[in-house]
Every structure is written in C-alpha cells, then in structure tokens.
Amino acid sequence: MAAAGKSADFNDMIAGTKEFPVTDENRCDDYTIGVSGDSMEPTFYDGDIVFVKRTDDLNVGDIGIFQKDNSIYIKEVGESGLISHNPKYPIITTEDRIICMGKVIAKA
C-alpha cells in the first residue's frame, strides 16, 4: 500500500495478486498498488488501486509512488517537494532522500 496519510512501512506490506481488465489507460502499467489514507483526497481515496509505470523521470504535476526511508507514498510532484491533495498534510521536502518508484498512470 502507498500511504496517502500515515506512512506505510515496507515491513508491513502484504503482497498479493488480483486481476483487472486491460484498458487503454492501464495497458502500459508495470504494477498496481493500493492507496492507504486520506492525504490524496479528493483525487485518490483509501482503498483505491492505482496502476504504475516504472520510471524515475517525473514532471511537476505528475503523481507518483515514492520511497522515503522505509515508507512508500503516493504524492504529486511539486516545485519544492511532494504534495498531498488534502491541505491538512504538509509538503514532503526534497531535502530528504526520496526514491521515485514510478508514475501513476490510472486508477482502478
């Protein structure tokens, strides 16, 4: 699960499989991941599933999956960090070591 609020720790992740129909939007994905929390509302909600294309080349405004320390996040790329869509959450600054794990290309 990618955190949209409280961070999700790698050690707490549960892997599994689920089949989704192939669409024009998701046909190029590399993996799917669930959303956990409310920091990306109203764009993504707790329990949503997103389709992700592996890349580390994102532009401002793109939504991606990111690793910071031992946690995974879903956030929008901003000019000075990673942005939550819910205004009650602060920006994650790029001063911290952040690894881009891919671009969100669609949601189930």
NUROVO-941263 format. One record per residue: chain; residue in one letter; x, y, z negated of N, C-alpha, C, O, CB in turn. Coordinates in steps of 0.05 Angstrom, whole numbers, always signed. Atoms other than C-alpha are relative to their C-alpha. Glycine has a CB too. Layout:
! residues N
c | r | n.c1 | n.c2 | n.c3 | ca.c1 | ca.c2 | ca.c3 | c.c1 | c.c2 | c.c3 | o.c1 | o.c2 | o.c3 | cb.c1 | cb.c2 | cb.c3
A | A | X | Y | Z | X | Y | Z | X | Y | Z | X | Y | Z | X | Y | Z .
...
END
This chain:
! residues 108
c | r | n.c1 | n.c2 | n.c3 | ca.c1 | ca.c2 | ca.c3 | c.c1 | c.c2 | c.c3 | o.c1 | o.c2 | o.c3 | cb.c1 | cb.c2 | cb.c3
A | M | +17 | -24 | +0 | +0 | +0 | +0 | +18 | +25 | +0 | +38 | +26 | -14 | -19 | +0 | -24 .
A | A | -14 | -25 | +0 | +24 | +70 | +15 | -16 | +19 | -18 | -40 | +22 | -16 | +2 | +12 | +29 .
A | A | +13 | -17 | +19 | +10 | +119 | -40 | -11 | +25 | +12 | +2 | +39 | +28 | +19 | +7 | -23 .
A | A | +12 | -26 | -5 | -38 | +176 | -30 | -8 | +10 | -27 | -32 | +12 | -33 | -25 | -3 | +21 .
A | G | +4 | -7 | +28 | -31 | +199 | -101 | +23 | -11 | -16 | +46 | -5 | -10 | -28 | -10 | -11 .
A | K | -20 | +12 | +16 | +6 | +159 | -153 | +17 | -19 | +17 | +6 | -34 | +33 | -12 | -16 | -24 .
A | S | -17 | +16 | -18 | +66 | +125 | -121 | -4 | -30 | -4 | -10 | -40 | -25 | +29 | +7 | -5 .
A | A | +1 | +29 | +0 | +65 | +52 | -103 | +28 | -11 | +0 | +45 | -4 | +17 | -16 | -11 | +25 .
A | D | -27 | +11 | +3 | +126 | +13 | -125 | +3 | -25 | +18 | -15 | -41 | +19 | +6 | -7 | -30 .
A | F | -5 | +24 | -17 | +157 | -38 | -77 | -4 | -26 | -14 | -15 | -45 | -3 | +28 | +1 | +11 .
A | N | +2 | +25 | +16 | +159 | -90 | -132 | -29 | -8 | -5 | -34 | -31 | -11 | +14 | +3 | -26 .
A | D | +28 | +6 | +5 | +83 | -85 | -140 | -16 | -6 | +26 | -40 | -11 | +25 | -13 | +23 | -14 .
A | M | +14 | +3 | -25 | +67 | -94 | -66 | -7 | -30 | +4 | +7 | -48 | -4 | +18 | +9 | +23 .
A | I | +9 | +26 | -7 | +28 | -154 | -42 | -3 | -1 | +30 | -17 | +15 | +42 | -27 | -7 | -14 .
A | A | +1 | +2 | -29 | +38 | -176 | +30 | -22 | -20 | +7 | -29 | -38 | -8 | +27 | -10 | +11 .
A | G | +20 | +17 | -10 | -16 | -209 | +70 | -6 | +5 | +29 | +7 | +23 | +41 | -26 | +2 | -17 .
A | T | +7 | -5 | -28 | -48 | -213 | +138 | -30 | +3 | +2 | -46 | -8 | -14 | +9 | -23 | +17 .
A | K | +28 | -4 | -6 | -114 | -191 | +166 | -1 | +7 | +30 | +16 | +22 | +40 | -13 | +23 | -17 .
A | E | +2 | -5 | -28 | -137 | -190 | +238 | -17 | +25 | +6 | -38 | +29 | -7 | -11 | -24 | +15 .
A | F | +15 | -24 | -9 | -160 | -125 | +272 | -3 | -2 | +30 | +15 | -12 | +44 | +13 | +26 | -9 .
A | P | +2 | +0 | -30 | -187 | -117 | +343 | +20 | +19 | +12 | +25 | +41 | +0 | -29 | +8 | +8 .
A | V | -19 | -17 | -14 | -137 | -87 | +391 | -16 | +21 | +15 | -35 | +16 | +29 | +18 | -16 | +20 .
A | T | +12 | -22 | -14 | -157 | -18 | +415 | +21 | +17 | +14 | +45 | +12 | +10 | -17 | +18 | -20 .
A | D | -19 | -18 | -13 | -125 | +36 | +458 | +16 | +15 | -21 | +40 | +21 | -17 | -14 | +20 | +18 .
A | E | -13 | -15 | +21 | -108 | +73 | +393 | +22 | -16 | -15 | +43 | -6 | -21 | -20 | +10 | -20 .
A | N | -19 | +16 | +17 | -73 | +15 | +356 | +17 | -20 | +15 | +32 | -35 | +3 | -16 | -14 | -21 .
A | R | -14 | +22 | -15 | -45 | -28 | +412 | +31 | +2 | -2 | +44 | -18 | +4 | -8 | +1 | +29 .
A | C | -29 | -4 | +1 | +26 | +1 | +402 | +11 | -1 | -29 | +34 | +6 | -33 | +8 | +26 | +13 .
A | D | -10 | +0 | +28 | +30 | -8 | +326 | +20 | -23 | -5 | +20 | -43 | +9 | -24 | -2 | -19 .
A | D | -19 | +21 | +9 | +85 | -47 | +292 | -9 | -14 | -25 | -3 | -37 | -30 | +27 | +12 | -4 .
A | Y | +10 | +12 | +24 | +50 | -58 | +226 | -24 | +16 | -10 | -28 | +39 | -2 | +22 | -3 | -22 .
A | T | +22 | -14 | +13 | -11 | -39 | +184 | +7 | +1 | -30 | +22 | -15 | -40 | -27 | -14 | +5 .
A | I | -4 | -3 | +29 | -11 | -14 | +113 | -25 | +13 | -12 | -38 | +29 | +1 | +26 | +17 | -6 .
A | G | +23 | -11 | +13 | -65 | +3 | +63 | +7 | +26 | -14 | +30 | +31 | -21 | -11 | -20 | -20 .
A | V | -2 | -26 | +14 | -76 | +71 | +31 | -10 | -3 | -28 | -31 | -16 | -33 | -15 | +23 | +15 .
A | S | +8 | +2 | +28 | -79 | +77 | -44 | +1 | +28 | -12 | +21 | +41 | -12 | +19 | -19 | -16 .
A | G | +1 | -26 | +13 | -102 | +140 | -80 | -15 | +21 | +16 | -27 | +15 | +37 | +28 | +11 | -5 .
A | D | +16 | -21 | -12 | -133 | +207 | -61 | +15 | +24 | +10 | +3 | +45 | +17 | -20 | +9 | -20 .
A | S | -15 | -24 | -8 | -76 | +254 | -42 | -3 | +8 | +29 | +3 | +30 | +36 | +29 | -4 | -7 .
A | M | +3 | -7 | -28 | -91 | +250 | +32 | -29 | +4 | +8 | -35 | +5 | +32 | +13 | -23 | +17 .
A | E | +28 | -7 | -7 | -166 | +262 | +27 | -2 | +29 | +9 | +11 | +46 | -3 | -18 | -6 | -25 .
A | P | +21 | +16 | -12 | -205 | +281 | +67 | +8 | -16 | +25 | -9 | -28 | +39 | -23 | +17 | +7 .
A | T | -9 | +14 | -24 | -162 | +251 | +123 | +1 | -31 | -4 | -9 | -46 | +13 | +27 | +9 | +9 .
A | F | -2 | +29 | +7 | -148 | +183 | +90 | -10 | -4 | -28 | -5 | +12 | -46 | +28 | -10 | +3 .
A | Y | +12 | +6 | +26 | -185 | +152 | +32 | +12 | -26 | -12 | +23 | -43 | +3 | -30 | -3 | +2 .
A | D | -8 | +24 | +14 | -166 | +99 | -20 | -12 | -24 | +13 | -37 | -25 | +16 | -7 | +2 | -30 .
A | G | +10 | +25 | -13 | -173 | +31 | +14 | +1 | +1 | +30 | -2 | -20 | +43 | -28 | -4 | -9 .
A | D | -3 | -1 | -30 | -164 | +56 | +86 | +24 | -17 | +8 | +43 | -21 | -7 | +2 | +29 | +9 .
A | I | -22 | +14 | -12 | -119 | +16 | +131 | +10 | +17 | +23 | -6 | +26 | +39 | -9 | -29 | +10 .
A | V | -12 | -16 | -22 | -71 | +53 | +178 | +19 | -18 | +16 | +31 | -36 | +6 | +14 | +25 | -11 .
A | F | -18 | +13 | -19 | -33 | +29 | +239 | +25 | +17 | +3 | +22 | +42 | +7 | -14 | -6 | +28 .
A | V | -25 | -15 | +1 | +40 | +49 | +240 | +19 | -10 | +22 | +22 | -34 | +27 | +14 | -3 | -27 .
A | K | -21 | +6 | -20 | +92 | +53 | +296 | +27 | +7 | -13 | +31 | +29 | -22 | -4 | +17 | +26 .
A | R | -27 | -4 | +12 | +164 | +45 | +271 | +15 | +22 | +15 | +19 | +19 | +40 | +16 | -26 | -1 .
A | T | -16 | -21 | -12 | +203 | +109 | +284 | +10 | +17 | -24 | -3 | +18 | -45 | -15 | +17 | +21 .
A | D | -9 | -20 | +21 | +244 | +159 | +244 | +0 | +28 | +12 | +11 | +46 | +1 | +28 | -8 | -11 .
A | D | +1 | -26 | -14 | +231 | +215 | +294 | -29 | +11 | -1 | -45 | +6 | +16 | +9 | -4 | +30 .
A | L | +27 | -12 | +3 | +170 | +254 | +269 | +3 | +30 | +2 | +24 | +42 | -4 | -12 | -8 | -28 .
A | N | +1 | -29 | -3 | +150 | +326 | +283 | -18 | +11 | -22 | -34 | -3 | -34 | -11 | +8 | +27 .
A | V | +17 | -14 | +19 | +118 | +377 | +237 | -29 | -5 | +9 | -36 | -1 | +32 | +6 | +30 | -2 .
A | G | +28 | +6 | -6 | +44 | +358 | +233 | -6 | -30 | +3 | -29 | -38 | +1 | -8 | +14 | +25 .
A | D | +4 | +29 | -2 | +55 | +283 | +243 | -5 | -11 | -27 | +5 | -1 | -47 | +24 | -13 | +14 .
A | I | +4 | +14 | +25 | +31 | +236 | +189 | +17 | -26 | +2 | +16 | -40 | +22 | -30 | -7 | -5 .
A | G | -18 | +23 | +0 | +80 | +182 | +169 | -1 | -15 | -26 | -14 | -7 | -45 | +27 | +8 | +6 .
A | I | -4 | +17 | +23 | +98 | +128 | +120 | +29 | +5 | -8 | +47 | +3 | +8 | -6 | -31 | +5 .
A | F | -26 | -8 | +10 | +157 | +147 | +76 | +8 | -16 | -25 | -10 | -23 | -41 | +1 | +30 | -5 .
A | Q | -11 | +12 | +25 | +201 | +114 | +23 | +16 | +21 | -14 | +34 | +34 | -3 | +17 | -25 | +6 .
A | K | -16 | -17 | +18 | +227 | +156 | -35 | +6 | -16 | -24 | -13 | -25 | -38 | -15 | +27 | -7 .
A | D | -8 | +17 | +21 | +266 | +118 | -86 | -12 | -28 | +5 | -6 | -39 | +26 | -9 | +11 | -28 .
A | N | +12 | +26 | -4 | +227 | +53 | -95 | -30 | +2 | +5 | -45 | -17 | +0 | +5 | -18 | -25 .
A | S | +29 | -4 | -5 | +159 | +82 | -75 | -5 | +6 | +29 | +12 | +17 | +43 | -10 | +23 | -18 .
A | I | +9 | -4 | -27 | +121 | +85 | -10 | -23 | +21 | +0 | -41 | +19 | -17 | -9 | -27 | +14 .
A | Y | +20 | -21 | -1 | +79 | +146 | +10 | -11 | +3 | +29 | +3 | -4 | +48 | +11 | +26 | -9 .
A | I | +10 | -9 | -26 | +33 | +167 | +67 | -4 | +30 | -3 | -17 | +40 | -22 | -28 | -14 | +7 .
A | K | +0 | -29 | +2 | +42 | +242 | +79 | +3 | +12 | +28 | +10 | -1 | +47 | +23 | +10 | -18 .
A | E | -4 | -16 | -24 | +42 | +296 | +132 | +27 | +14 | -1 | +35 | +24 | -22 | -23 | +21 | +4 .
A | V | -26 | -14 | -2 | +109 | +325 | +155 | -6 | +30 | +1 | -20 | +40 | +18 | +16 | -10 | +24 .
A | G | +2 | -29 | +1 | +113 | +398 | +136 | +27 | +13 | +6 | +47 | -1 | +9 | -11 | +10 | -26 .
A | E | -24 | -14 | -5 | +165 | +452 | +148 | +21 | -4 | -22 | +45 | -6 | -17 | -5 | +30 | +2 .
A | S | -19 | +2 | +23 | +196 | +443 | +78 | -4 | -25 | -17 | +6 | -26 | -39 | -3 | +24 | -18 .
A | G | +3 | +24 | +15 | +174 | +374 | +57 | -24 | -16 | +9 | -35 | -11 | +31 | -3 | +6 | -30 .
A | L | +23 | +17 | -6 | +119 | +322 | +56 | -25 | +10 | -14 | -25 | +15 | -38 | +6 | -30 | -8 .
A | I | +24 | -14 | +10 | +49 | +349 | +48 | -23 | -20 | -4 | -27 | -38 | +11 | -9 | +21 | +20 .
A | S | +25 | +14 | +5 | -13 | +319 | +16 | -23 | +17 | +11 | -21 | +41 | +11 | -4 | -5 | -31 .
A | H | +23 | -15 | -10 | -81 | +339 | +46 | -18 | +9 | -22 | -33 | +28 | -19 | -15 | -17 | +20 .
A | N | +15 | -8 | +24 | -112 | +343 | -23 | +17 | +21 | -14 | +39 | +15 | -23 | -6 | -25 | -19 .
A | P | -16 | -22 | +11 | -90 | +410 | -51 | +9 | -3 | -29 | +26 | +13 | -38 | -15 | +26 | +3 .
A | K | -9 | +4 | +28 | -83 | +384 | -122 | +27 | -13 | -3 | +37 | -16 | -25 | -21 | -15 | -15 .
A | Y | -26 | +14 | +1 | -18 | +348 | -103 | +22 | +18 | +11 | +17 | +31 | +31 | -1 | -26 | +16 .
A | P | -22 | -17 | -9 | +49 | +384 | -96 | +14 | -12 | +24 | +12 | -36 | +30 | +20 | +5 | -23 .
A | I | -16 | +9 | -23 | +94 | +380 | -35 | +23 | -16 | -11 | +34 | -11 | -33 | +11 | +25 | +16 .
A | I | -24 | +16 | +6 | +149 | +328 | -37 | +23 | +13 | +16 | +23 | +11 | +41 | -3 | -31 | +6 .
A | T | -21 | -15 | -14 | +211 | +368 | -20 | +20 | -19 | +13 | +24 | -42 | +4 | +15 | +19 | -19 .
A | T | -19 | +16 | -14 | +263 | +343 | +28 | +28 | +0 | -13 | +47 | -10 | -2 | +2 | +9 | +29 .
A | E | -25 | +1 | +16 | +317 | +355 | -24 | +6 | -29 | -9 | +29 | -37 | -12 | -1 | +19 | -24 .
A | D | -2 | +28 | +9 | +304 | +283 | -46 | +6 | -17 | +25 | +0 | -10 | +47 | -25 | -9 | -14 .
A | R | -5 | +19 | -21 | +328 | +224 | -5 | -26 | -14 | +8 | -38 | -29 | -8 | +22 | -21 | -8 .
A | I | +25 | +11 | -10 | +268 | +205 | +37 | +6 | -15 | +26 | +20 | -5 | +44 | -21 | +22 | +5 .
A | I | -3 | +17 | -24 | +267 | +149 | +90 | -26 | -1 | +14 | -47 | -8 | +2 | +11 | -28 | -7 .
A | C | +24 | +2 | -16 | +217 | +152 | +146 | -3 | -29 | +9 | +16 | -40 | +21 | +0 | +19 | +25 .
A | M | +5 | +28 | -7 | +186 | +83 | +157 | -18 | -3 | +25 | -23 | -25 | +34 | -12 | -15 | -23 .
A | G | +17 | +1 | -24 | +141 | +102 | +216 | -21 | +22 | +1 | -25 | +36 | -19 | -13 | -27 | +1 .
A | K | +21 | -20 | -5 | +87 | +146 | +245 | -27 | -14 | +0 | -31 | -35 | +12 | +5 | +14 | +28 .
A | V | +27 | +10 | +0 | +14 | +134 | +231 | -13 | +7 | +27 | -14 | +30 | +34 | -17 | +12 | -24 .
A | I | +11 | -4 | -27 | -20 | +125 | +299 | -30 | -3 | +1 | -43 | +6 | +20 | +13 | -18 | +19 .
A | A | +30 | +5 | +0 | -91 | +104 | +280 | -8 | -10 | -28 | +9 | -18 | -44 | -8 | -20 | +22 .
A | K | +10 | +12 | +24 | -135 | +82 | +223 | -22 | -19 | +7 | -37 | -15 | +26 | -10 | +21 | -21 .
A | A | +20 | +21 | -5 | -180 | +21 | +219 | -27 | +10 | -7 | -47 | -4 | -4 | +7 | -26 | -15 .
END
